[in-house]
Amino acid sequence: MSLKWRIALGYSVLLIVALTAMSGLLVWRFQQILDDQAETTVNATMRTIVQFAQQSATPFSLEDSSLGTLQFLFNSSNLATWNSANSFVQVDSSDGYPLAKTENLGALAIPPNPSLSPGRDVLFRHLTLGGRSFLVEDRYLLEGANAAIIHVAEPLDTLQRTFARAREAIVIVLGTTAAAVIILSIVLAAQATTPINELSREMREISSDRLAVAAGAGAFDDAPPLQGQRRRDEIGRLAQSFNDLLSRLGEAFARERQFISDASHELKTPLTSINSNAQMLLRWGERDQTILRESLETIVRESADLAAMVNGMLTLAKADRGDEIPKEPLSLAQIATEVTQNAAPRAAEKEIELHFSHTSTPTVCGDPNLLRQMIANLVDNAIKFTERGRVDVRVGSAGALAWVEVTDSGPGVPPEELSNLFQRFYRADKARSREVPGTGLGLAIVRSIARVHGGEATAARSPAGGAIFRVDLPLMELPFTGNS
């Protein structure tokens, strides 16, 4: 069963059950009101008779003709006072023998109530006499040594007809309401599920190619929104979430395709060089020692570049899986000192001054190998693009952040290129991309490692010329150990 019909059925059953319960309660209460009304009428007649009988202070006797008012009650012709279409009276002896009754009873007689006794002198009961339903009040009167039983009955025909008409009206209203509830539930369920169905249909029509084309064209955000996104309710927010998800997926597909394209381009050159030199070895390696040596050197160099590129990709993959990286408290200044000492020979080869300084010794929480590689990439990048001058490595803290900054005196970076420096395989100077060694992944690795540690990497032009690369990391708060 579809969601639409499940919602419609659920709403319908719930409301119909509630309406039925309410209608049943209403019918039961109405029946109680009618019974109370009949009981009140019968009891009013009974009180009148009892008060009339008790006006005589002389104890009554069936054989005593001087009883006056009481003797008046034992004569059927005298009970005409209470003879009406809605009042039936019968007077019995204490052993249940009828003594007098109103004319409207005719040949009928109200049977004695076996539950009536001096201890239970007032009882109500329902009887059927002559095919008609009656409400009867039985009263046990005790005057001295004498006793009598009075029965007052009222027919329930009128009340039952009123109850039947009310019950029919309630049933009609309940049936009409139930039909309206079912129709309204279907309409509401359709209104609730139609946007979901439209959203589902649009989602099925979206493929990875469409995402890639939209993202590759840089126009995904300008693409028509999903149908439900124009709504301002939960469906609209769901559609907006899907649209945002599609946007992120499109960007991810674009980055993936761009990465594959860049990686293929970067891998093609060393593989081509290795293949060409291998073929030269096969043809002339045994006859020409120079070709043999140069080809082997080229293969070794290109293989090392390939290995470095693969290691860089593995590092990026590890950084992308930040949850799997174990972290521990580390001194950022100590790591930067070690990196600077290790890079000193490379800077000396190019006659570049390499200096390290720190304004504080901040502690961060991270992976020592990844943080060491992050700073090493920044230092290697600065040495690589600096022909002469100096490279400064500084460490410090500001507020809740620890920072490491690498400044060089190289040619600098054009302002329009700064936002692209941390992309994978991106090189600002395309003309020197093959002259300067490297995989094109160094700064991308720096950004990934910084982000997996909750920080960010930025680049800027130095006012004195060259470039400034900075990484901000969350400062780890150490427990206070001072004396109070």
C-alpha positions in Angstrom: 0.0 0.0 0.0 1.4 3.4 -1.0 2.1 6.1 1.5 -0.9 8.1 0.3 -3.4 5.4 1.0 -1.7 4.5 4.3 -2.0 8.1 5.5 -5.6 8.3 4.2 -6.5 5.0 5.8 -4.8 5.9 9.1 -6.5 9.3 9.3 -9.9 7.9 8.4 -9.8 5.0 10.9 -8.5 7.2 13.7 -11.2 9.9 13.1 -14.0 7.4 12.5 -13.2 5.5 15.7 -13.1 8.8 17.6 -16.4 9.9 16.1 -18.0 6.5 16.8 -16.8 6.6 20.4 -18.1 10.1 20.7 -21.4 9.2 19.1 -21.8 6.1 21.4 -21.1 8.3 24.4 -23.6 10.8 23.2 -26.3 8.1 22.7 -25.6 6.6 26.1 -25.8 10.0 27.7 -29.1 10.8 25.9 -30.6 7.5 27.0 -29.6 8.4 30.6 -31.3 11.8 30.3 -34.5 10.2 29.0 -34.5 7.6 31.7 -33.9 10.3 34.3 -36.8 12.3 32.9 -39.1 9.3 33.1 -37.9 8.4 36.5 -38.5 12.0 37.7 -42.1 12.0 36.3 -42.9 8.6 37.9 -41.4 9.7 41.2 -43.3 12.9 41.2 -46.6 11.0 40.9 -45.5 8.5 43.6 -44.7 11.4 46.0 -48.1 12.9 45.5 -49.8 9.6 46.3 -47.7 9.0 49.3 -48.3 12.5 50.7 -52.0 12.1 50.1 -52.0 8.8 52.0 -50.0 10.2 54.9 -52.4 13.1 55.5 -54.4 10.8 57.7 -52.9 10.3 61.1 -55.1 7.2 61.8 -53.5 3.8 60.9 -55.4 2.4 58.0 -57.0 -1.1 57.8 -58.6 -2.8 54.9 -61.6 -3.8 57.0 -62.0 -0.4 58.7 -64.4 1.8 56.8 -63.6 4.8 59.0 -60.2 5.4 57.5 -61.3 8.4 55.5 -58.5 9.6 53.1 -56.6 6.2 53.2 -59.8 4.3 52.5 -60.1 6.6 49.5 -56.9 5.2 47.9 -58.2 1.6 48.1 -61.1 2.3 45.8 -60.3 2.0 42.1 -62.8 4.6 41.1 -61.2 7.1 43.4 -57.8 6.6 41.8 -59.0 8.5 38.7 -57.1 11.5 40.1 -53.9 9.8 38.7 -55.5 8.2 35.7 -53.9 9.6 32.5 -52.2 8.5 29.4 -48.8 8.7 31.1 -49.7 7.6 34.6 -50.7 4.1 35.7 -51.3 3.4 39.4 -52.0 0.1 41.3 -52.3 -0.5 45.0 -51.5 -3.9 46.4 -51.7 -5.5 49.8 -48.5 -6.3 51.7 -48.6 -9.8 50.3 -48.8 -8.6 46.7 -52.6 -8.9 46.1 -54.0 -6.1 43.9 -56.6 -4.0 45.8 -57.1 -1.1 43.4 -55.9 0.3 40.1 -56.5 3.0 37.6 -58.9 2.4 34.7 -56.1 2.8 32.0 -54.6 -0.5 33.2 -57.8 -2.3 32.1 -57.3 -6.1 32.5 -53.6 -5.7 33.0 -52.0 -6.0 36.4 -48.6 -4.8 37.5 -46.8 -7.9 38.9 -45.3 -7.7 42.4 -41.6 -6.9 42.8 -40.0 -9.8 44.7 -37.1 -7.5 45.6 -39.3 -5.1 47.5 -39.3 -5.3 51.3 -39.5 -3.0 54.3 -35.7 -2.7 54.2 -35.8 -1.8 50.5 -39.0 0.2 50.2 -38.3 2.1 47.0 -37.3 0.4 43.7 -37.4 1.1 40.0 -37.8 -1.5 37.2 -38.6 -1.8 33.5 -41.6 -4.0 32.6 -43.4 -5.0 29.5 -47.2 -5.0 29.9 -49.5 -5.6 26.9 -46.7 -5.3 24.5 -45.7 -1.9 25.8 -42.6 -0.9 27.8 -43.1 0.7 31.2 -40.9 2.3 33.9 -42.3 1.3 37.3 -41.6 2.7 40.7 -42.5 0.3 43.6 -43.1 1.8 47.1 -43.6 -0.2 50.3 -45.8 1.8 52.8 -45.8 0.8 56.4 -48.2 2.6 58.9 -48.1 1.0 62.3 -49.0 -2.7 61.9 -50.5 -2.2 58.5 -48.7 -2.1 55.1 -49.5 -1.6 51.5 -47.6 -1.5 48.2 -48.1 1.2 45.6 -47.0 0.8 41.9 -46.7 3.8 39.6 -45.9 3.1 36.0 -45.3 5.3 33.0 -45.1 4.1 29.4 -41.9 4.7 27.6 -43.3 4.8 24.1 -42.9 8.5 23.6 -39.4 8.5 25.1 -38.3 5.5 23.0 -39.6 7.2 19.8 -37.7 10.3 20.8 -34.6 8.3 21.5 -35.0 6.3 18.2 -35.3 9.6 16.2 -32.2 11.0 17.9 -30.3 7.8 17.4 -31.2 7.8 13.7 -30.1 11.5 13.4 -26.8 10.7 15.1 -26.2 7.7 12.8 -26.9 9.9 9.7 -24.6 12.6 11.0 -22.0 10.0 11.8 -22.2 8.4 8.3 -22.1 11.7 6.6 -19.1 12.8 8.7 -17.3 9.5 8.1 -17.7 9.9 4.4 -16.5 13.5 4.6 -13.5 12.4 6.8 -12.6 9.7 4.2 -12.7 12.1 1.3 -10.9 14.8 3.2 -8.2 12.3 4.3 -7.6 11.2 0.7 -7.4 14.9 -0.4 -5.0 15.7 2.5 -2.9 12.6 1.9 -2.7 13.5 -1.8 -1.6 17.0 -1.0 1.0 15.6 1.3 2.4 12.9 -0.9 2.1 14.6 -4.4 5.1 16.8 -3.8 7.0 13.8 -2.5 6.2 11.9 -5.6 7.2 14.8 -7.8 10.4 15.1 -5.8 11.1 11.4 -6.2 10.4 11.5 -9.9 12.8 14.5 -10.4 15.4 12.7 -8.3 15.1 9.6 -10.5 15.7 11.7 -13.5 18.9 13.1 -12.2 22.0 11.1 -13.2 25.7 11.5 -12.5 26.1 12.8 -16.1 23.6 15.6 -15.5 25.4 16.5 -12.2 28.8 16.4 -13.9 27.6 18.6 -16.8 25.9 21.1 -14.5 28.8 21.3 -12.2 31.4 21.2 -15.0 29.7 24.2 -16.6 29.8 26.0 -13.3 26.0 26.6 -13.6 24.6 24.1 -11.1 23.4 26.8 -8.8 21.6 28.5 -11.7 19.8 25.2 -12.7 16.0 25.1 -12.2 15.3 24.2 -8.5 13.4 21.0 -7.6 9.6 21.2 -7.8 9.0 21.1 -4.0 11.6 23.8 -3.3 9.1 26.5 -4.0 7.0 25.4 -1.0 7.5 27.0 2.5 6.7 23.9 4.6 8.6 20.7 5.5 8.5 19.5 1.8 10.1 22.7 0.7 12.9 22.3 3.2 13.3 18.7 2.1 13.5 19.8 -1.5 16.0 22.5 -0.6 18.1 20.0 1.3 18.1 17.7 -1.8 19.0 20.6 -4.0 21.9 21.5 -1.7 22.9 17.8 -1.7 22.8 17.8 -5.5 24.9 20.9 -5.6 27.6 19.4 -3.4 27.4 16.1 -5.4 27.9 18.1 -8.6 30.9 19.9 -7.1 32.3 16.6 -5.9 31.9 15.0 -9.3 33.5 18.0 -10.9 36.5 17.8 -8.5 36.8 14.1 -9.1 36.8 14.4 -12.8 39.2 17.3 -12.6 41.5 15.3 -10.3 41.4 12.3 -12.6 42.2 14.6 -15.6 45.0 16.3 -13.8 46.4 13.1 -12.4 46.3 11.5 -15.8 48.1 14.5 -17.3 50.8 14.5 -14.5 51.3 10.8 -14.8 51.5 10.8 -18.5 54.8 12.7 -18.8 56.9 10.5 -16.5 55.4 7.3 -17.8 56.1 8.4 -21.4 59.7 9.3 -20.4 60.2 6.0 -18.7 58.7 4.1 -21.7 60.9 6.0 -24.2 64.1 5.4 -22.2 63.2 1.8 -21.7 62.9 1.4 -25.5 66.3 3.2 -26.0 67.8 0.7 -23.5 66.4 -2.2 -25.5 67.8 -0.9 -28.8 71.1 0.7 -27.9 71.8 0.1 -24.2 74.3 -2.8 -24.8 76.2 -0.8 -27.5 76.3 2.7 -25.9 77.2 3.1 -22.3 76.3 6.8 -22.3 72.8 6.0 -23.5 72.6 3.2 -20.9 73.6 5.5 -18.0 71.4 8.5 -19.1 68.4 6.3 -19.7 68.8 4.6 -16.3 69.2 7.9 -14.6 66.1 9.2 -16.3 64.1 6.2 -15.4 65.2 6.4 -11.7 64.3 10.1 -11.6 60.9 9.7 -13.2 60.2 6.7 -11.1 61.0 8.7 -8.0 58.6 11.4 -9.1 55.9 8.9 -9.7 56.5 7.4 -6.2 56.4 10.9 -4.7 53.1 11.6 -6.5 51.6 8.3 -5.4 52.7 9.0 -1.8 51.1 12.4 -2.1 47.8 10.9 -3.2 48.0 8.5 -0.3 48.6 11.3 2.1 45.6 13.2 0.7 43.5 10.1 1.1 44.6 9.7 4.7 43.9 13.4 5.4 40.4 13.1 3.9 39.7 10.3 6.4 40.3 12.6 9.4 38.3 10.4 11.8 40.8 7.6 11.5 43.8 9.8 12.4 45.1 9.3 16.0 45.9 12.7 17.6 48.0 13.7 20.6 49.3 16.9 22.2 52.2 18.3 20.2 54.5 21.3 20.4 54.1 23.1 17.1 57.4 25.0 17.6 59.3 21.8 18.2 58.0 20.2 15.0 58.8 23.4 13.0 62.3 23.4 14.5 62.9 19.8 13.3 61.5 20.5 9.8 63.8 23.6 9.5 66.9 21.7 10.5 66.1 18.9 8.0 65.6 21.4 5.2 68.8 23.4 6.0 71.0 21.3 3.6 68.6 21.9 0.6 68.5 25.7 1.4 72.3 25.7 1.6 72.6 24.1 -1.8 70.8 27.0 -3.3 72.6 29.5 -1.1 69.3 30.5 0.6 69.2 31.7 4.2 66.8 29.6 6.3 65.7 31.1 9.6 63.4 29.8 12.3 61.8 31.9 15.2 58.9 31.7 17.5 57.0 34.1 19.7 55.5 31.4 21.8 55.5 27.6 22.1 51.8 26.7 21.4 50.5 23.1 21.9 48.1 21.6 19.4 46.4 18.2 19.2 47.2 16.3 16.0 49.2 13.6 14.2 53.0 14.3 14.4 53.8 12.8 11.0 51.0 14.8 9.2 51.9 18.1 10.9 55.6 17.5 10.1 54.8 16.9 6.5 52.5 19.9 6.4 55.3 22.3 7.5 57.9 20.5 5.4 55.7 21.0 2.3 55.5 24.7 3.0 59.3 25.0 3.6 60.1 22.9 0.5 57.8 25.0 -1.6 59.4 28.2 -0.4 62.9 26.9 -1.1 61.9 25.5 -4.5 60.5 28.9 -5.8 63.2 31.1 -4.2 66.3 31.6 -6.4 68.1 33.8 -3.9 67.4 35.6 -0.6 65.9 34.0 2.5 63.1 31.8 3.9 61.7 32.6 7.3 59.7 30.0 9.4 57.8 31.5 12.4 55.5 30.0 15.0 53.3 31.8 17.4 49.8 32.0 18.9 46.9 34.5 18.9 43.8 34.0 20.9 42.5 30.5 20.6 44.7 29.7 17.5 48.3 28.5 17.0 49.9 29.5 13.7 52.9 28.6 11.6 54.0 31.0 8.9 56.5 30.5 6.0 57.7 33.6 4.2 60.0 33.6 1.1 61.7 36.2 -1.0 60.8 34.5 -4.3 58.9 36.0 -7.2 55.6 35.9 -5.3 52.2 34.9 -6.6 49.8 37.1 -8.8 46.7 38.1 -6.8 44.4 36.3 -9.2 46.2 33.0 -8.6 46.1 33.1 -4.8 42.7 31.3 -4.5 43.9 28.4 -6.7 47.2 27.7 -5.1 45.9 24.9 -2.8 44.1 23.0 -5.6 45.6 19.7 -6.6 48.1 19.7 -9.5 47.8 23.5 -9.8 50.9 25.5 -10.7 50.9 29.3 -10.8 53.8 29.4 -13.3 52.7 27.1 -16.2 55.8 27.9 -18.2 58.0 26.5 -15.4 55.8 23.6 -14.4 58.2 21.0 -15.7 61.4 22.9 -14.8 60.6 23.1 -11.1 60.5 19.7 -9.6 57.4 18.6 -7.7 54.1 16.7 -8.0 51.8 19.6 -7.8 50.2 18.1 -4.6 52.3 19.8 -1.9 50.0 22.8 -1.1 46.9 20.6 -1.6 48.3 18.3 1.1 49.0 21.3 3.3 45.3 22.4 3.1 43.9 18.9 3.7 46.1 18.3 6.7 45.2 21.7 8.1 41.5 21.1 7.7 41.6 17.6 9.2 43.1 19.2 12.3 40.4 21.9 12.4 42.5 24.6 10.9 42.9 26.5 7.6 45.7 27.3 5.2 46.0 30.7 3.5 48.4 32.4 1.1 49.2 36.1 0.5 51.7 38.3 -1.2 54.5 39.7 1.0 54.8 43.5 1.1 58.6 43.1 0.6 58.1 40.7 -2.3 57.6 36.9 -2.3 54.8 34.9 -0.7 53.5 34.3 2.7 51.9 30.9 3.6 50.2 30.6 6.9 48.4 27.7 8.7 46.1 28.4 11.7 45.3 25.5 14.0 43.2 25.3 17.2 45.2 25.9 20.2 45.0 23.1 22.8 44.2 24.3 26.3 46.5 22.7 28.9 45.3 22.1 32.4 46.2 24.7 35.0 48.9 23.4 37.3 49.8 26.6 39.3 49.5 26.8 43.1 46.5 28.5 44.5 
